[in-house]
Amino acid sequence: MINIILILTIHFIADFLCQSRTMATNKSKSLYWLTLHVLVYATVTTLCWIQFDFNPMIIGWVWLATFTTHWVTDFITSKLTTYFYLKNNMFWFFGIVGLDQLIHGITLLFTYNYLIKTI
């Protein structure tokens, strides 16, 4: 249970506190800003996950899985949240924000369970 709390706390830090306002407002319309955000996110997340004492030979796989799943998720959800925000549809805007976080949480737990715990 403590690892789940740590994973979600690291996610919060990497996804929100390490994301600049420029990244947040431009990642839906610029692959540069989306990729920069996800590079920072995946690097911070992977560096923090070193505390889980996993095999150092798989650190590249952990980073790649984190980068890829986060990039694909944000590519889709950032476009949807921007669309609903501009339409002033706050119900679906916040619904997509919540879905985005749910997907991130699931993919992080999947990464932890299948890369770190099994290798």
GULOVEX-325715 format. One record per residue: residue number from 1; x, y, z of N, C-alpha, C in turn; residue in one letter. Coordinates in steps of 0.05 Angstrom, whole numbers, plus 5000, padded with zeros to 4 digits. Each point is the difference from the previous one (the first is absolute). Layout:
+-----+------+------+------+------+------+------+------+------+------+---+
|   k |  n.X |  n.Y |  n.Z | ca.X | ca.Y | ca.Z |  c.X |  c.Y |  c.Z | r |
+-----+------+------+------+------+------+------+------+------+------+---+
| NUM |    X |    Y |    Z |    X |    Y |    Z |    X |    Y |    Z | a |
...
+-----+------+------+------+------+------+------+------+------+------+---+
***
This chain:
+-----+------+------+------+------+------+------+------+------+------+---+
|   k |  n.X |  n.Y |  n.Z | ca.X | ca.Y | ca.Z |  c.X |  c.Y |  c.Z | r |
+-----+------+------+------+------+------+------+------+------+------+---+
|   1 | 5016 | 4976 | 5000 | 4984 | 5024 | 5000 | 5017 | 5025 | 5000 | m |
|   2 | 5022 | 4999 | 5015 | 5018 | 5024 | 5001 | 5011 | 5007 | 4973 | i |
|   3 | 5006 | 4979 | 4983 | 5011 | 5006 | 4974 | 4979 | 5013 | 4982 | n |
|   4 | 4975 | 4993 | 5003 | 4978 | 5013 | 4984 | 4999 | 5029 | 5007 | i |
|   5 | 5001 | 5006 | 5026 | 5000 | 5028 | 5009 | 5024 | 5015 | 4989 | i |
|   6 | 5023 | 4988 | 5001 | 5024 | 5013 | 4989 | 4998 | 5004 | 4970 | l |
|   7 | 4990 | 4980 | 4986 | 4997 | 5003 | 4970 | 4982 | 5023 | 4994 | i |
|   8 | 4977 | 5002 | 5014 | 4981 | 5022 | 4994 | 5011 | 5027 | 5009 | l |
|   9 | 5015 | 5001 | 5021 | 5013 | 5025 | 5009 | 5021 | 5009 | 4980 | t |
|  10 | 5016 | 4981 | 4991 | 5020 | 5006 | 4979 | 4987 | 5010 | 4975 | i |
|  11 | 4978 | 4987 | 4992 | 4985 | 5009 | 4977 | 4990 | 5029 | 5003 | h |
|  12 | 4989 | 5007 | 5023 | 4991 | 5027 | 5005 | 5023 | 5020 | 4997 | f |
|  13 | 5023 | 4994 | 5012 | 5023 | 5018 | 4998 | 5009 | 5003 | 4972 | i |
|  14 | 5004 | 4977 | 4986 | 5010 | 5001 | 4972 | 4981 | 5012 | 4980 | a |
|  15 | 4974 | 4994 | 5004 | 4980 | 5009 | 4980 | 4991 | 5029 | 5005 | d |
|  16 | 4999 | 5008 | 5024 | 4989 | 5027 | 5006 | 5022 | 5020 | 5009 | f |
|  17 | 5015 | 4993 | 5020 | 5020 | 5019 | 5011 | 5023 | 5004 | 4981 | l |
|  18 | 5006 | 4980 | 4983 | 5023 | 5003 | 4982 | 4991 | 5009 | 4972 | c |
|  19 | 4975 | 5006 | 4997 | 4989 | 5010 | 4974 | 4996 | 5030 | 5001 | q |
|  20 | 5013 | 5014 | 4982 | 4997 | 5029 | 4999 | 4973 | 5007 | 4988 | s |
|  21 | 4992 | 5025 | 5005 | 4975 | 5010 | 4989 | 5001 | 4999 | 4969 | r |
|  22 | 5024 | 5006 | 4989 | 5003 | 4999 | 4971 | 4995 | 4972 | 4989 | t |
|  23 | 5012 | 4980 | 5014 | 4995 | 4972 | 4991 | 4971 | 4993 | 5002 | m |
|  24 | 4987 | 5007 | 5022 | 4972 | 4993 | 5004 | 4982 | 5013 | 4979 | a |
|  25 | 5005 | 5025 | 4993 | 4982 | 5014 | 4982 | 5006 | 4994 | 4971 | t |
|  26 | 5023 | 4990 | 4994 | 5008 | 4996 | 4972 | 5002 | 4971 | 4991 | n |
|  27 | 4999 | 4980 | 5019 | 5004 | 4972 | 4992 | 4978 | 4989 | 4983 | k |
|  28 | 4977 | 5013 | 5000 | 4978 | 4991 | 4983 | 5003 | 5009 | 4971 | s |
|  29 | 5017 | 5020 | 4995 | 5002 | 5010 | 4973 | 5029 | 4999 | 4989 | k |
|  30 | 5019 | 4990 | 5017 | 5028 | 5000 | 4991 | 5013 | 4974 | 5009 | s |
|  31 | 5009 | 4984 | 4981 | 5014 | 4975 | 5007 | 5026 | 5006 | 5015 | l |
|  32 | 5012 | 5023 | 4995 | 5024 | 5008 | 5015 | 4994 | 5002 | 5030 | y |
|  33 | 4979 | 5015 | 5007 | 4994 | 5004 | 5028 | 4989 | 4974 | 5013 | w |
|  34 | 4985 | 4985 | 4985 | 4991 | 4974 | 5010 | 5024 | 4982 | 5006 | l |
|  35 | 5018 | 4998 | 4981 | 5023 | 4983 | 5004 | 5018 | 5010 | 5022 | t |
|  36 | 5004 | 5026 | 5002 | 5017 | 5011 | 5022 | 4987 | 4993 | 5027 | l |
|  37 | 4974 | 5004 | 5002 | 4986 | 4993 | 5025 | 5004 | 4971 | 5007 | h |
|  38 | 4997 | 4982 | 4981 | 5002 | 4971 | 5005 | 5029 | 4992 | 5005 | v |
|  39 | 5019 | 5013 | 4987 | 5029 | 4995 | 5006 | 5006 | 5006 | 5029 | l |
|  40 | 4990 | 5023 | 5010 | 5004 | 5007 | 5028 | 4986 | 4980 | 5018 | v |
|  41 | 4975 | 4995 | 4993 | 4984 | 4981 | 5016 | 5013 | 4973 | 5003 | y |
|  42 | 5007 | 4988 | 4977 | 5012 | 4973 | 5000 | 5026 | 4999 | 5015 | a |
|  43 | 5016 | 5021 | 4997 | 5026 | 5001 | 5013 | 4997 | 5003 | 5031 | t |
|  44 | 4983 | 5018 | 5009 | 4996 | 5004 | 5028 | 4988 | 4974 | 5012 | v |
|  45 | 4980 | 4989 | 4987 | 4987 | 4976 | 5010 | 5020 | 4977 | 5002 | t |
|  46 | 5016 | 4995 | 4980 | 5019 | 4978 | 5000 | 5021 | 5004 | 5021 | t |
|  47 | 5010 | 5025 | 5003 | 5020 | 5005 | 5020 | 4989 | 4996 | 5029 | l |
|  48 | 4975 | 5007 | 5004 | 4988 | 4996 | 5026 | 4994 | 4970 | 5005 | c |
|  49 | 4994 | 4985 | 4979 | 4994 | 4972 | 5003 | 5025 | 4984 | 5007 | w |
|  50 | 5023 | 5011 | 4998 | 5025 | 4985 | 5007 | 4998 | 4991 | 5029 | i |
|  51 | 4985 | 5014 | 5016 | 4997 | 4992 | 5028 | 4987 | 4973 | 5003 | q |
|  52 | 4986 | 4990 | 4979 | 4987 | 4974 | 5002 | 5020 | 4977 | 4997 | f |
|  53 | 5025 | 5006 | 4997 | 5021 | 4979 | 5000 | 4995 | 4979 | 4978 | d |
|  54 | 4995 | 5009 | 4976 | 4996 | 4981 | 4978 | 5027 | 4996 | 4985 | f |
|  55 | 5000 | 4980 | 4984 | 5024 | 4993 | 4985 | 5008 | 5024 | 4982 | n |
|  56 | 5024 | 5011 | 5004 | 5009 | 5024 | 4985 | 5002 | 4994 | 4970 | p |
|  57 | 5001 | 4975 | 4992 | 5001 | 4994 | 4972 | 4975 | 5007 | 4985 | m |
|  58 | 4978 | 5004 | 5015 | 4974 | 5006 | 4986 | 4992 | 5029 | 5002 | i |
|  59 | 5018 | 5017 | 5010 | 4993 | 5028 | 5004 | 4991 | 5013 | 4974 | i |
|  60 | 5013 | 4992 | 4978 | 4993 | 5011 | 4974 | 4972 | 4991 | 4991 | g |
|  61 | 4992 | 4975 | 5007 | 4973 | 4991 | 4994 | 4979 | 5014 | 5016 | w |
|  62 | 5007 | 5004 | 5026 | 4981 | 5015 | 5017 | 4996 | 5028 | 4989 | v |
|  63 | 5022 | 5014 | 4992 | 4997 | 5027 | 4989 | 4984 | 4999 | 4974 | w |
|  64 | 5006 | 4981 | 4982 | 4986 | 4999 | 4975 | 4971 | 4994 | 5003 | l |
|  65 | 4993 | 4982 | 5018 | 4971 | 4994 | 5005 | 4986 | 5024 | 5011 | a |
|  66 | 5013 | 5014 | 5019 | 4988 | 5023 | 5012 | 4997 | 5022 | 4979 | t |
|  67 | 5021 | 5005 | 4984 | 4999 | 5021 | 4980 | 4977 | 4994 | 4979 | f |
|  68 | 5000 | 4976 | 4990 | 4981 | 4993 | 4978 | 4971 | 5001 | 5009 | t |
|  69 | 4994 | 4988 | 5023 | 4972 | 5000 | 5009 | 4991 | 5028 | 5007 | t |
|  70 | 5018 | 5016 | 5012 | 4992 | 5027 | 5008 | 4996 | 5018 | 4975 | h |
|  71 | 5018 | 4997 | 4980 | 4998 | 5016 | 4976 | 4974 | 4994 | 4985 | w |
|  72 | 4994 | 4974 | 4996 | 4976 | 4993 | 4985 | 4975 | 5010 | 5015 | v |
|  73 | 4999 | 4996 | 5026 | 4977 | 5009 | 5016 | 4997 | 5030 | 4998 | t |
|  74 | 5021 | 5015 | 5005 | 4998 | 5029 | 4999 | 4995 | 5011 | 4972 | d |
|  75 | 5010 | 4986 | 4980 | 4994 | 5009 | 4972 | 4970 | 5001 | 4995 | f |
|  76 | 4986 | 4979 | 5010 | 4971 | 4999 | 4996 | 4985 | 5017 | 5020 | i |
|  77 | 5006 | 4997 | 5025 | 4984 | 5014 | 5021 | 5005 | 5030 | 4999 | t |
|  78 | 5024 | 5010 | 4993 | 5004 | 5029 | 5000 | 4984 | 5013 | 4978 | s |
|  79 | 4997 | 4986 | 4977 | 4983 | 5011 | 4979 | 4970 | 5000 | 5008 | k |
|  80 | 4992 | 4979 | 5013 | 4972 | 4999 | 5009 | 4994 | 5021 | 5022 | l |
|  81 | 5018 | 5003 | 5019 | 4995 | 5020 | 5021 | 5000 | 5028 | 4988 | t |
|  82 | 5018 | 5006 | 4982 | 5000 | 5026 | 4987 | 4974 | 5005 | 4985 | t |
|  83 | 4991 | 4980 | 4985 | 4975 | 5002 | 4985 | 4976 | 5007 | 5019 | y |
|  84 | 4997 | 4985 | 5021 | 4978 | 5004 | 5019 | 5003 | 5026 | 5015 | f |
|  85 | 5024 | 5008 | 5007 | 5005 | 5025 | 5014 | 4991 | 5023 | 4982 | y |
|  86 | 5008 | 5000 | 4975 | 4992 | 5021 | 4981 | 4970 | 5001 | 4995 | l |
|  87 | 4987 | 4977 | 5002 | 4971 | 4999 | 4997 | 4986 | 5007 | 5026 | k |
|  88 | 5016 | 5006 | 5021 | 4989 | 5006 | 5027 | 4983 | 4977 | 5011 | n |
|  89 | 5008 | 4976 | 4993 | 4986 | 4976 | 5010 | 5017 | 4989 | 5022 | n |
|  90 | 4996 | 5010 | 5024 | 5016 | 4993 | 5023 | 4995 | 4971 | 5010 | m |
|  91 | 4976 | 4990 | 4994 | 4994 | 4972 | 5008 | 5019 | 4981 | 4986 | f |
|  92 | 5002 | 5003 | 4973 | 5018 | 4982 | 4985 | 5029 | 5008 | 5003 | w |
|  93 | 5006 | 5025 | 5004 | 5028 | 5008 | 5005 | 5011 | 4986 | 5025 | f |
|  94 | 4985 | 5002 | 5022 | 5010 | 4987 | 5025 | 4997 | 4970 | 4998 | f |
|  95 | 4981 | 4990 | 4985 | 4998 | 4971 | 4996 | 5024 | 4989 | 4986 | g |
|  96 | 5010 | 5014 | 4979 | 5024 | 4992 | 4986 | 5025 | 5003 | 5017 | i |
|  97 | 5001 | 5021 | 5016 | 5023 | 5003 | 5019 | 5001 | 4976 | 5019 | v |
|  98 | 4977 | 4993 | 5010 | 4999 | 4977 | 5018 | 5007 | 4974 | 4986 | g |
|  99 | 4990 | 4997 | 4976 | 5007 | 4976 | 4984 | 5030 | 4999 | 4994 | l |
| 100 | 5011 | 5022 | 4994 | 5029 | 5002 | 4995 | 5016 | 4990 | 5024 | d |
| 101 | 4992 | 5009 | 5024 | 5014 | 4992 | 5024 | 4995 | 4970 | 5006 | q |
| 102 | 4976 | 4990 | 4995 | 4995 | 4972 | 5003 | 5017 | 4983 | 4982 | l |
| 103 | 5002 | 5008 | 4975 | 5017 | 4985 | 4981 | 5029 | 5000 | 5009 | i |
| 104 | 5010 | 5023 | 5008 | 5028 | 5002 | 5010 | 5004 | 4982 | 5024 | h |
| 105 | 4981 | 5000 | 5019 | 5003 | 4983 | 5023 | 5001 | 4970 | 4992 | g |
| 106 | 4982 | 4992 | 4983 | 5000 | 4972 | 4991 | 5025 | 4993 | 4986 | i |
| 107 | 5010 | 5017 | 4982 | 5024 | 4993 | 4985 | 5025 | 5000 | 5018 | t |
| 108 | 5001 | 5017 | 5020 | 5022 | 4999 | 5019 | 4999 | 4975 | 5017 | l |
| 109 | 4977 | 4992 | 5009 | 4998 | 4975 | 5015 | 5007 | 4976 | 4983 | l |
| 110 | 4992 | 5000 | 4975 | 5007 | 4979 | 4981 | 5030 | 4999 | 4996 | f |
| 111 | 5012 | 5023 | 4996 | 5029 | 5001 | 4997 | 5014 | 4989 | 5024 | t |
| 112 | 4991 | 5009 | 5024 | 5012 | 4990 | 5025 | 4997 | 4969 | 5002 | y |
| 113 | 4976 | 4991 | 4996 | 4995 | 4971 | 5003 | 5014 | 4983 | 4980 | n |
| 114 | 5002 | 5009 | 4975 | 5011 | 4982 | 4979 | 5029 | 5005 | 4993 | y |
| 115 | 5010 | 5023 | 5006 | 5028 | 5005 | 4995 | 5017 | 4998 | 5025 | l |
| 116 | 4991 | 5012 | 5021 | 5016 | 5001 | 5024 | 4997 | 4975 | 5017 | i |
| 117 | 4976 | 4991 | 5005 | 4995 | 4977 | 5018 | 5007 | 4974 | 4987 | k |
| 118 | 4998 | 4998 | 4973 | 5004 | 4974 | 4987 | 5027 | 4996 | 4988 | t |
| 119 | 5015 | 5021 | 4996 | 5027 | 4998 | 4988 | 5021 | 5002 | 5020 | i |
+-----+------+------+------+------+------+------+------+------+------+---+
***
